[in-house]
C-alpha cells in the first residue's frame, strides 16, 4: 500500500492504518534509538515515543521528503533530547575500538599506551552532536547517507560537521596530552 494513502487515511480518522507504518518502520526506529542511546530499555521507550510524536504530528508531514526520513529525524531528535535530560552517554567508551589510523594518521602522534585514555577523555569533552557523528561514522560504520537519514543533515553539512568534530577531537586529545606532559 502507498504510504501517502495510508497517511491520508490516518489523517481522516482511521487510526488503525497507522499500525501499518509502525510495523513497517519499528525495527529501524528501534535500531536508531539503540545506536544513539546504547540502552535497550531507553531505546524501546524512545522508539515508542517517536511513533507517538509522529502520529501526533502527522498533519505537519508535507510529503516533500520520504516519510521514513521524517520519522527517522523525529526518532533521532527524540533520542538526543532524552539523552540530554538524563545526561546519559550515547555509548560506553570502553566498548569503542581505539584505532583511528585508518582515517587519520595524526592520531599516531599519541603513544599507544595512552591513546585509549586520551580518546576516552577527549570524546567526553565533545558536544553531543559531534560525539554522535563520530560514534555513528567510526564506531557504528554508518555511511554519510545513513547519517543524513538519521540526523536530517544534508550530505555536505554532515561531512563538514564530521570534519569539524574530528578536528575538535584531535585538539582535545592534544590538549590532554599537553596537560599530562606539564603535570
CORVEN-V477529 format. One record per pair of residues at least 12 apart in sequence whose C-alpha atoms are under 8 Angstrom apart, sorted by the first residue. I is the first residue (numbers start at 1). J is the second residue. D is the distance in Angstrom with one decimal. If there is no record, write none. Layout:
# CORVEN-V477529
i=I j=J d=D
i=I j=J d=D
This chain:
# CORVEN-V477529
i=3 j=21 d=7.7
i=3 j=67 d=7.6
i=4 j=63 d=7.6
i=6 j=18 d=7.2
i=6 j=20 d=7.9
i=7 j=58 d=7.4
i=11 j=58 d=7.2
i=11 j=59 d=6.8
i=18 j=55 d=7.6
i=22 j=51 d=7.1
i=25 j=68 d=7.5
i=26 j=47 d=7.5
i=29 j=47 d=5.8
i=29 j=50 d=8.0
i=29 j=71 d=7.9
i=29 j=72 d=6.5
i=29 j=75 d=6.5
i=30 j=43 d=6.2
i=30 j=44 d=6.4
i=30 j=47 d=5.3
i=32 j=72 d=7.7
i=32 j=75 d=7.3
i=32 j=76 d=7.0
i=32 j=150 d=7.2
i=33 j=46 d=6.6
i=33 j=47 d=6.3
i=33 j=75 d=6.8
i=33 j=76 d=6.9
i=33 j=79 d=6.2
i=35 j=90 d=7.7
i=35 j=91 d=7.8
i=35 j=136 d=7.7
i=35 j=140 d=7.7
i=36 j=76 d=7.6
i=36 j=79 d=6.7
i=36 j=80 d=7.6
i=36 j=90 d=5.3
i=36 j=91 d=7.3
i=36 j=132 d=7.1
i=37 j=79 d=6.8
i=37 j=83 d=6.9
i=37 j=88 d=7.7
i=37 j=89 d=7.3
i=37 j=90 d=4.6
i=37 j=91 d=6.6
i=38 j=90 d=5.8
i=38 j=91 d=5.2
i=38 j=92 d=7.5
i=43 j=79 d=7.9
i=46 j=75 d=7.3
i=46 j=78 d=6.7
i=46 j=79 d=6.2
i=46 j=82 d=7.8
i=47 j=75 d=6.6
i=49 j=78 d=7.6
i=50 j=71 d=7.6
i=50 j=74 d=6.1
i=50 j=75 d=5.1
i=50 j=78 d=6.5
i=51 j=71 d=7.8
i=53 j=74 d=7.5
i=54 j=71 d=6.5
i=54 j=74 d=7.1
i=69 j=149 d=5.6
i=69 j=150 d=7.4
i=69 j=152 d=7.3
i=72 j=149 d=6.6
i=72 j=150 d=5.4
i=72 j=151 d=7.5
i=72 j=152 d=8.0
i=73 j=149 d=7.1
i=73 j=150 d=5.7
i=73 j=151 d=5.6
i=73 j=152 d=5.5
i=75 j=150 d=7.9
i=76 j=150 d=6.0
i=76 j=151 d=6.0
i=77 j=151 d=7.6
i=80 j=128 d=8.0
i=90 j=132 d=7.2
i=93 j=120 d=6.0
i=94 j=120 d=7.9
i=96 j=139 d=6.5
i=97 j=139 d=7.1
i=98 j=115 d=7.2
i=98 j=116 d=5.7
i=98 j=119 d=7.4
i=106 j=170 d=8.0
i=107 j=170 d=7.3
i=110 j=177 d=7.9
i=118 j=173 d=5.6
i=118 j=176 d=6.7
i=118 j=177 d=7.3
i=119 j=169 d=7.9
i=119 j=173 d=6.5
i=121 j=173 d=7.8
i=122 j=169 d=5.9
i=122 j=170 d=7.9
i=122 j=172 d=5.2
i=122 j=173 d=5.5
i=122 j=176 d=7.6
i=123 j=169 d=6.5
i=125 j=172 d=7.4
i=126 j=165 d=7.7
i=126 j=168 d=7.2
i=126 j=169 d=6.9
i=130 j=161 d=7.2
i=130 j=162 d=7.0
i=130 j=165 d=5.1
i=131 j=165 d=7.4
i=133 j=147 d=7.6
i=133 j=161 d=7.9
i=133 j=162 d=6.1
i=133 j=165 d=7.6
i=134 j=162 d=6.7
i=134 j=165 d=7.0
i=134 j=166 d=7.3
i=144 j=158 d=6.9
i=144 j=159 d=7.2
